[in-house]
């Protein structure tokens, strides 16, 4: 350092060196994946660094979300040395439109807005479809296509079970319900409808299916509480049928001469089985007895000539009870496992 000449005096002089200057540093701005967005050099000590590049965009965003640049980590502070800042982002779930259509694909039942990755859930009005001359249609709780987690807008159409009413005669009861009084069709498989004109069908009348020789399978809904006498007698092709859980009495001649019927399940609420109910069921080998109290039986309920091939499967611990009730006259009693 030099002193002005006029400040130099004669004789020995002590001179001290002095420096002045500003320290600068490097500030590095990175994206979330450590890629460099901006490098600022010669940033002065004590100043606040400033990012001047384009707004950062999140690399490799997760599907189903939008991301907004939200700042830097760590928080930007005045310069005291070299520093590195990394971009941060705030995610926002994308919602998609889920449209629920009735059976015709035209009528909108409901519209929901569901986030990505969630499973849509329908809570709108129950889908309906008017019956026609051949079928009653009942919504089965299903949709086409099947529900799946949301990844995009989607439309689902209600699906219905079809119940064949062609050939069925229904009579309205005094209590306001319906009885199926006669079937004159020629189907091989029949699902009996639980409603008719929107009103429950609660009974199948006497001889309603007698000698329906084409029927191989009949599905009876749980709305049925009463079966009439001789209701399925002579259904010689019948191989599969269910007895609804609300039935308390199996009537006389109910399944007489159903010669191809191999298995039947007696629901737990059945209290009695009428005479000749299963006479002539020459293929019958398995009778699943669900009641813990054996249903009352009279003579000729089952066909004794087929005793050697019929097995009654009864609730565990009730073999002796069924033996006392006389079931051993018609087959072998075995406790179900």
Secondary structure in CASP SS format (residue, H / E / C, confidence):
PFRMAT SS
TARGET T0000
AUTHOR 0000-0000-0000
METHOD secondary structure of the structure
MODEL  1
X C 1.00
X C 1.00
X C 1.00
X C 1.00
X H 1.00
X H 1.00
X H 1.00
X C 1.00
X C 1.00
X C 1.00
X C 1.00
X C 1.00
X C 1.00
X C 1.00
X C 1.00
X C 1.00
X C 1.00
X C 1.00
X C 1.00
X C 1.00
X C 1.00
X C 1.00
X C 1.00
X E 1.00
X E 1.00
X E 1.00
X E 1.00
X E 1.00
X E 1.00
X E 1.00
X C 1.00
X C 1.00
X C 1.00
X C 1.00
X C 1.00
X E 1.00
X E 1.00
X E 1.00
X E 1.00
X E 1.00
X E 1.00
X E 1.00
X E 1.00
X E 1.00
X C 1.00
X C 1.00
X C 1.00
X E 1.00
X C 1.00
X C 1.00
X C 1.00
X C 1.00
X C 1.00
X C 1.00
X C 1.00
X C 1.00
X C 1.00
X C 1.00
X C 1.00
X C 1.00
X C 1.00
X C 1.00
X C 1.00
X C 1.00
X E 1.00
X E 1.00
X E 1.00
X E 1.00
X E 1.00
X E 1.00
X E 1.00
X E 1.00
X E 1.00
X C 1.00
X C 1.00
X C 1.00
X C 1.00
X E 1.00
X C 1.00
X C 1.00
X C 1.00
X C 1.00
X E 1.00
X E 1.00
X E 1.00
X E 1.00
X E 1.00
X E 1.00
X E 1.00
X E 1.00
X E 1.00
X E 1.00
X E 1.00
X C 1.00
X E 1.00
X E 1.00
X E 1.00
X E 1.00
X E 1.00
X E 1.00
X E 1.00
X C 1.00
X C 1.00
X C 1.00
X C 1.00
X C 1.00
X C 1.00
X E 1.00
X E 1.00
X E 1.00
X E 1.00
X E 1.00
X E 1.00
X E 1.00
X E 1.00
X C 1.00
X C 1.00
X C 1.00
X E 1.00
X C 1.00
X C 1.00
X C 1.00
X C 1.00
X C 1.00
X C 1.00
X C 1.00
X C 1.00
X C 1.00
X C 1.00
X C 1.00
X C 1.00
X C 1.00
X C 1.00
X C 1.00
X E 1.00
X E 1.00
X E 1.00
X E 1.00
X E 1.00
X E 1.00
X E 1.00
X E 1.00
X E 1.00
X E 1.00
X C 1.00
X C 1.00
X C 1.00
X C 1.00
X E 1.00
X C 1.00
X C 1.00
X C 1.00
X C 1.00
X E 1.00
X E 1.00
X E 1.00
X E 1.00
X E 1.00
X E 1.00
X E 1.00
X E 1.00
X E 1.00
X E 1.00
X E 1.00
X C 1.00
X C 1.00
X C 1.00
X E 1.00
X E 1.00
X E 1.00
X E 1.00
X E 1.00
X C 1.00
X C 1.00
X C 1.00
X C 1.00
X C 1.00
X E 1.00
X E 1.00
X E 1.00
X E 1.00
X E 1.00
X E 1.00
X C 1.00
X C 1.00
X C 1.00
X C 1.00
X C 1.00
X E 1.00
X E 1.00
X E 1.00
X C 1.00
X C 1.00
X C 1.00
X E 1.00
X E 1.00
X C 1.00
X C 1.00
X E 1.00
X E 1.00
X E 1.00
X E 1.00
X E 1.00
X E 1.00
X C 1.00
X C 1.00
X C 1.00
X C 1.00
X C 1.00
X C 1.00
X C 1.00
X C 1.00
X C 1.00
X C 1.00
X C 1.00
X C 1.00
X E 1.00
X E 1.00
X E 1.00
X C 1.00
X C 1.00
X C 1.00
X C 1.00
X C 1.00
X C 1.00
X E 1.00
X E 1.00
X C 1.00
X C 1.00
X C 1.00
X C 1.00
X C 1.00
X C 1.00
X C 1.00
X C 1.00
X C 1.00
X C 1.00
X C 1.00
X C 1.00
X E 1.00
X E 1.00
X C 1.00
X C 1.00
X C 1.00
X C 1.00
X C 1.00
X C 1.00
X C 1.00
X E 1.00
X E 1.00
X C 1.00
X C 1.00
X C 1.00
X C 1.00
X C 1.00
X C 1.00
X C 1.00
X C 1.00
X C 1.00
X C 1.00
X C 1.00
X C 1.00
X E 1.00
X E 1.00
X E 1.00
X E 1.00
X C 1.00
X C 1.00
X C 1.00
X C 1.00
X C 1.00
X E 1.00
X E 1.00
X C 1.00
X C 1.00
X C 1.00
X C 1.00
X E 1.00
X C 1.00
X C 1.00
X C 1.00
X C 1.00
X C 1.00
X C 1.00
X C 1.00
X E 1.00
X E 1.00
X E 1.00
X E 1.00
X C 1.00
X C 1.00
X C 1.00
X C 1.00
X C 1.00
X C 1.00
X E 1.00
X E 1.00
X C 1.00
X C 1.00
X C 1.00
X C 1.00
X E 1.00
X C 1.00
X H 1.00
X H 1.00
X H 1.00
X H 1.00
X H 1.00
X H 1.00
X C 1.00
X E 1.00
X E 1.00
X E 1.00
X E 1.00
X C 1.00
X C 1.00
X C 1.00
X C 1.00
X H 1.00
X H 1.00
X H 1.00
X H 1.00
X H 1.00
X H 1.00
X C 1.00
X C 1.00
X H 1.00
X H 1.00
X H 1.00
X C 1.00
X C 1.00
X E 1.00
X E 1.00
X E 1.00
X E 1.00
X C 1.00
X C 1.00
END
